Amino acid sequence: MSDDIRGGLPSASAFEILAECYGQQQLVKRLPPEALALHKEEPDPLRDSGSRIHKSRETGNTLELDPQEFALYQSGLNYEQRIVEKWKSVFSLTDVKEGPRELRLWIHDSALNPLCSGQLDVHYISGKRALICDWKTAFCSNLVGAKGNWQLRLQAVLLKIEHPELEEIRVAFAKPMYEDSELDYCDYNETDLKYSLDSILYVLWWSTQPDAPRRAGKHCLHCPAKARCIEALSFFMLPSAMAIGVTRGEKPEQAAEAVSDDDLYRVWEVRNTIKEIGDACVARLKSKTDEELAAMGLRKGKGRDILDWDIEAAFKFLRDEKLWPEAELFKTMEFGIGKLGALATKQIGVDEKYASKEVKSLLEKFYTVKEGEKIIRRLR
């Protein structure tokens, strides 16, 4: 969803960050556009796949899903059905109606100004009871469970505002990756919902204060302002700082030996954030004058040369005039899926989202798949 739909206001999907760090929103507002532009989400096929699965749950159209995504979609439906059946069974519900999917609801102040919003993937209503199911299609290793999850808490409050007659709301995560696992849900009665609304309004009030405090933590991973936040910088760089303090003067590989296994895991987990913070710091240094850099003991050096090739002309020259072997020259040419996908979009009108997949299918008899160097991933 775009920020236009949210009106630039807090939303349920990101409320966990705001509840953990009241000052996050104020920092984001103070940053210049070029600083926020440095925050670029890493390419994530799993996230893109999840978006397609969410869209299929909304529309019921599964034509854009590949076989693996379709299997995950079916698993999600099964998980959701388990949640619904348990809810109906516990409260002996018979007249259950599904509400509009992907329904966006709002909290307003007394003057009807919007304060925040949330979007409900799926919800059901039966008399004075309701059930909200939020789909999480990834492994969600850092997901806060339904009990204590701010996103679901806000969604429950939003639905109560929309339907004041509701007396109890169950919120749950539908997690296709864990189809056979224990159900993850939480019940809110009217008292819970009242206190939850108070807590949400408190967070929203704090978030508007110029002196709202910031607190670093794992939530910083998803914050667009992390590269300009001193608290986030301290939090993410702490393991390296500890290692240097313990092993000052030793070689880097010796310093790494002093880092505990827990810190090794943490450095791996936040490595992209550390790089993003580093890139932002370097960008700030490049924007400074020579005098400012000199005062810091730094200077601007000559940048590396970037060659803009006329590849076709160079190829013909080396092949036809210098008689370099064509077969060897071809090996030096870059032949990547990304560039071929862009060409496929131009040549045959393939949707940009599916261009890489189309190229792989088109050329499947011309390549073999070899496993690259091992990488570190989370355990499922």
DOVOFI-544528 format. One line per field, with one value per residue (C-alpha): z, x, y. Coordinates in nm, 2 decimals, always signed. Example, Ala and Ser with C-alpha at 12.3 -4.5 7.8 and 13.67 -1.06 7.14 Angstrom:
2
pz: [+0.78,+0.71]
px: [+1.23,+1.37]
py: [-0.45,-0.11]
***
This chain:
380
pz: [+0.00,-0.07,+0.18,-0.01,+0.11,+0.47,+0.43,+0.57,+0.91,+1.13,+1.02,+1.19,+0.98,+1.12,+1.46,+1.63,+1.55,+1.68,+2.00,+2.07,+1.96,+2.02,+1.85,+1.52,+1.34,+1.44,+1.32,+0.98,+0.94,+1.02,+0.76,+0.41,+0.12,+0.00,+0.34,+0.31,-0.05,+0.09,+0.25,-0.02,+0.06,-0.04,-0.32,-0.16,-0.37,-0.07,+0.01,-0.35,-0.34,-0.02,-0.19,-0.47,-0.23,-0.03,-0.35,-0.44,-0.09,-0.15,-0.50,-0.51,-0.84,-0.83,-1.19,-1.12,-0.86,-0.95,-0.83,-0.51,-0.43,-0.50,-0.26,+0.00,-0.07,-0.01,+0.31,+0.42,+0.35,+0.55,+0.85,+0.83,+0.82,+1.13,+1.31,+1.20,+1.29,+1.64,+1.69,+1.58,+1.79,+2.12,+2.11,+1.93,+1.64,+1.35,+1.17,+1.06,+0.78,+0.62,+0.60,+0.32,+0.25,+0.28,+0.46,+0.57,+0.89,+1.08,+1.42,+1.43,+1.70,+1.85,+1.55,+1.31,+1.20,+1.10,+1.34,+1.21,+1.01,+0.96,+0.69,+0.78,+0.55,+0.64,+0.92,+1.02,+1.23,+1.42,+1.64,+1.90,+1.83,+1.55,+1.42,+1.24,+1.05,+0.94,+0.68,+0.73,+0.44,+0.53,+0.82,+1.05,+1.28,+1.44,+1.45,+1.79,+1.86,+1.86,+2.24,+2.27,+1.90,+1.83,+1.47,+1.58,+1.88,+1.66,+1.42,+1.70,+1.82,+1.46,+1.41,+1.75,+1.64,+1.31,+1.49,+1.84,+1.91,+1.92,+2.27,+2.20,+1.91,+1.84,+1.65,+1.49,+1.25,+0.95,+0.89,+0.58,+0.65,+0.98,+0.86,+1.12,+1.41,+1.72,+1.63,+1.72,+1.84,+2.12,+2.25,+2.35,+2.55,+2.59,+2.88,+2.69,+2.39,+2.60,+2.75,+2.42,+2.26,+2.55,+2.50,+2.12,+2.17,+2.42,+2.16,+1.90,+2.14,+2.22,+1.85,+1.79,+2.06,+1.95,+2.24,+2.19,+2.30,+2.07,+2.17,+1.95,+1.90,+1.64,+1.52,+1.37,+1.09,+0.92,+1.00,+0.70,+0.93,+1.08,+0.88,+1.04,+1.40,+1.66,+1.87,+1.58,+1.50,+1.85,+1.87,+1.54,+1.58,+1.94,+1.88,+1.66,+1.92,+2.19,+1.98,+1.91,+2.27,+2.38,+2.10,+2.01,+1.81,+1.68,+1.32,+1.21,+1.20,+1.56,+1.66,+1.51,+1.74,+2.04,+1.93,+2.10,+1.90,+1.99,+1.86,+1.54,+1.48,+1.54,+1.31,+1.04,+1.10,+1.08,+0.82,+0.56,+0.81,+0.91,+0.54,+0.49,+0.78,+0.65,+0.30,+0.45,+0.66,+0.35,+0.15,+0.42,+0.41,+0.04,+0.08,+0.30,+0.18,+0.16,+0.46,+0.67,+0.57,+0.64,+0.99,+1.04,+0.90,+0.57,+0.20,-0.13,-0.36,-0.73,-0.80,-0.99,-1.37,-1.50,-1.86,-2.07,-2.35,-2.70,-2.67,-3.03,-3.19,-2.96,-3.03,-3.40,-3.39,-3.19,-3.40,-3.75,-3.73,-3.46,-3.54,-3.17,-3.15,-3.15,-2.91,-2.65,-2.70,-2.63,-2.29,-2.19,-2.26,-1.96,-2.01,-1.70,-1.62,-1.51,-1.83,-2.04,-1.84,-1.92,-2.29,-2.28,-2.14,-2.43,-2.71,-2.63,-2.38,-2.08,-1.75,-1.57,-1.26,-1.45,-1.70,-1.52,-1.49,-1.86,-1.97,-1.76,-1.92,-2.27,-2.24,-2.01,-2.26,-2.29,-1.93,-1.64,-1.28,-1.06,-0.69,-0.59,-0.27,+0.05,+0.22,+0.57,+0.61,+0.91,+1.02,+0.94]
px: [+0.00,+0.12,+0.15,-0.12,-0.38,-0.26,-0.25,+0.10,-0.04,+0.05,-0.09,-0.14,+0.12,+0.39,+0.24,+0.48,+0.77,+0.58,+0.48,+0.84,+0.99,+0.76,+1.01,+1.03,+0.76,+0.91,+1.25,+1.11,+0.93,+1.25,+1.46,+1.51,+1.37,+1.72,+1.79,+1.48,+1.56,+1.87,+1.63,+1.58,+1.41,+1.63,+1.49,+1.29,+1.12,+0.95,+0.79,+0.67,+0.54,+0.35,+0.19,+0.06,-0.08,-0.25,-0.40,-0.54,-0.69,-0.86,-0.99,-1.01,-0.82,-0.52,-0.41,-0.10,+0.03,+0.30,+0.26,+0.45,+0.26,-0.07,+0.02,+0.10,-0.23,-0.42,-0.22,-0.32,-0.69,-0.66,-0.50,-0.76,-1.04,-0.90,-0.91,-1.27,-1.39,-1.24,-1.39,-1.74,-1.71,-1.60,-1.88,-2.14,-2.17,-2.40,-2.48,-2.13,-2.08,-1.75,-1.70,-1.53,-1.17,-0.88,-1.11,-0.93,-1.06,-0.97,-0.94,-1.04,-1.01,-1.30,-1.29,-1.30,-0.94,-0.79,-0.52,-0.43,-0.56,-0.54,-0.63,-0.81,-0.71,-1.01,-1.27,-1.59,-1.89,-2.15,-2.39,-2.18,-1.86,-1.60,-1.29,-1.00,-0.74,-0.42,-0.22,+0.16,+0.29,+0.66,+0.83,+0.78,+1.07,+1.06,+0.68,+0.54,+0.26,-0.11,-0.10,+0.07,+0.09,+0.02,-0.09,-0.37,-0.46,-0.51,-0.71,-0.94,-1.00,-1.07,-1.33,-1.49,-1.52,-1.67,-1.91,-1.99,-2.22,-1.93,-1.86,-1.57,-1.32,-1.08,-0.76,-0.54,-0.25,-0.31,+0.04,+0.05,+0.41,+0.29,-0.03,-0.03,+0.11,-0.08,-0.32,-0.20,-0.49,-0.60,-0.94,-1.04,-1.35,-1.50,-1.28,-0.97,-1.08,-1.13,-0.78,-0.63,-0.78,-0.64,-0.29,-0.31,-0.41,-0.13,+0.12,-0.03,-0.01,+0.36,+0.44,+0.33,+0.55,+0.88,+1.06,+0.92,+1.19,+1.35,+1.44,+1.65,+1.58,+1.50,+1.21,+1.48,+1.54,+1.22,+1.25,+1.31,+1.50,+1.75,+2.04,+2.00,+1.92,+2.19,+2.01,+1.98,+2.35,+2.46,+2.23,+2.35,+2.72,+2.75,+2.89,+3.17,+3.25,+3.27,+3.50,+3.74,+3.75,+3.84,+4.10,+4.24,+4.55,+4.48,+4.40,+4.03,+4.01,+4.13,+3.89,+3.60,+3.70,+3.62,+3.26,+3.02,+2.80,+2.50,+2.66,+2.77,+2.41,+2.31,+2.57,+2.45,+2.09,+2.15,+2.43,+2.22,+2.12,+2.48,+2.57,+2.28,+2.38,+2.74,+2.63,+2.43,+2.72,+2.95,+2.69,+2.68,+3.06,+3.06,+2.81,+3.05,+3.29,+3.66,+3.71,+3.46,+3.63,+3.98,+3.86,+3.77,+4.10,+3.95,+3.96,+3.79,+3.98,+3.94,+3.65,+3.70,+3.66,+3.33,+3.35,+3.03,+3.08,+2.95,+2.95,+2.84,+3.11,+3.38,+3.29,+3.29,+3.63,+3.79,+3.64,+3.67,+3.98,+4.19,+4.07,+4.01,+3.82,+3.44,+3.37,+3.61,+3.47,+3.12,+3.24,+3.32,+2.97,+2.73,+2.42,+2.20,+1.84,+1.77,+1.87,+1.71,+1.39,+1.39,+1.45,+1.16,+0.93,+1.03,+1.03,+0.73,+0.53,+0.58,+0.46,+0.77,+0.68,+0.70,+0.97,+1.25,+1.03,+0.93,+1.29,+1.39,+1.10,+1.19,+1.56,+1.53,+1.69,+1.99,+2.10,+2.17,+2.13,+2.43,+2.43,+2.63,+2.83,+2.65,+2.47,+2.33,+1.95,+1.71,+1.60,+1.24]
py: [+0.00,+0.35,+0.63,+0.82,+0.56,+0.61,+0.98,+1.00,+0.89,+0.59,+0.26,-0.08,-0.25,-0.02,+0.05,-0.19,+0.05,+0.36,+0.19,+0.08,+0.42,+0.72,+0.96,+0.77,+0.97,+1.30,+1.20,+1.09,+1.43,+1.62,+1.44,+1.59,+1.39,+1.30,+1.13,+0.92,+0.84,+0.65,+0.40,+0.15,-0.18,-0.48,-0.69,-0.96,-1.23,-1.37,-1.04,-1.00,-1.35,-1.27,-0.96,-1.18,-1.43,-1.15,-1.02,-1.36,-1.39,-1.05,-1.12,-1.50,-1.49,-1.73,-1.71,-1.50,-1.75,-2.00,-2.36,-2.29,-1.98,-2.15,-2.43,-2.16,-1.99,-2.31,-2.37,-2.02,-2.09,-2.41,-2.23,-1.96,-2.22,-2.38,-2.05,-1.98,-2.33,-2.31,-1.97,-2.09,-2.41,-2.24,-1.98,-2.21,-1.96,-2.04,-1.71,-1.60,-1.35,-1.25,-0.87,-0.68,-0.80,-0.56,-0.31,+0.01,+0.17,+0.49,+0.64,+1.01,+1.27,+1.47,+1.71,+1.41,+1.46,+1.12,+1.00,+0.65,+0.36,-0.01,-0.26,-0.58,-0.87,-1.08,-1.05,-1.23,-1.11,-1.31,-1.11,-0.93,-1.12,-1.08,-1.25,-1.08,-1.29,-1.12,-1.32,-1.36,-1.56,-1.56,-1.75,-1.45,-1.53,-1.19,-1.16,-1.07,-1.32,-1.23,-1.17,-0.83,-0.76,-0.39,-0.44,-0.68,-0.47,-0.17,-0.37,-0.49,-0.13,-0.01,-0.28,-0.20,+0.17,+0.06,-0.18,-0.04,-0.33,-0.58,-0.71,-0.95,-0.96,-1.24,-1.15,-1.41,-1.46,-1.69,-1.83,-2.07,-2.16,-2.32,-2.48,-2.75,-2.55,-2.43,-2.14,-1.80,-1.58,-1.35,-1.24,-0.88,-0.81,-0.46,-0.37,-0.48,-0.28,+0.03,+0.00,-0.08,+0.23,+0.44,+0.29,+0.35,+0.71,+0.75,+0.63,+0.86,+1.16,+1.09,+1.05,+1.41,+1.56,+1.73,+1.57,+1.23,+0.98,+0.73,+0.37,+0.14,-0.23,-0.49,-0.27,-0.03,-0.29,-0.17,+0.21,+0.44,+0.68,+0.43,+0.57,+0.91,+0.79,+0.80,+0.55,+0.30,+0.36,+0.28,-0.03,-0.18,-0.10,-0.22,-0.57,-0.44,-0.17,-0.43,-0.65,-0.35,-0.26,-0.61,-0.68,-0.34,-0.37,-0.72,-0.82,-0.82,-1.19,-1.21,-0.94,-1.14,-1.44,-1.22,-1.17,-1.41,-1.65,-1.44,-1.13,-1.31,-1.40,-1.04,-0.89,-1.13,-1.03,-0.65,-0.65,-0.48,-0.21,-0.16,-0.11,+0.12,+0.34,+0.33,+0.44,+0.72,+0.84,+0.84,+1.03,+1.29,+1.32,+1.36,+1.65,+1.85,+2.12,+2.06,+2.28,+2.09,+1.76,+1.90,+1.99,+1.63,+1.51,+1.40,+1.50,+1.42,+1.19,+1.12,+0.89,+0.57,+0.58,+0.45,+0.33,+0.38,+0.13,+0.12,-0.26,-0.33,-0.11,-0.23,-0.59,-0.55,-0.36,-0.64,-0.91,-0.77,-0.55,-0.71,-1.06,-1.15,-1.48,-1.42,-1.71,-1.56,-1.22,-1.34,-1.47,-1.12,-0.99,-0.95,-1.17,-1.11,-1.19,-0.84,-0.68,-0.95,-0.90,-0.53,-0.61,-0.86,-0.59,-0.36,-0.63,-0.84,-0.63,-0.86,-0.71,-0.58,-0.78,-1.11,-1.03,-1.23,-1.53,-1.50,-1.48,-1.79,-1.98,-1.86,-1.96,-2.26,-2.49,-2.26,-2.26,-2.49,-2.40,-2.44,-2.38,-2.07,-2.01,-2.11,-1.82,-1.79,-1.80,-1.83,-2.17,-2.24]
***
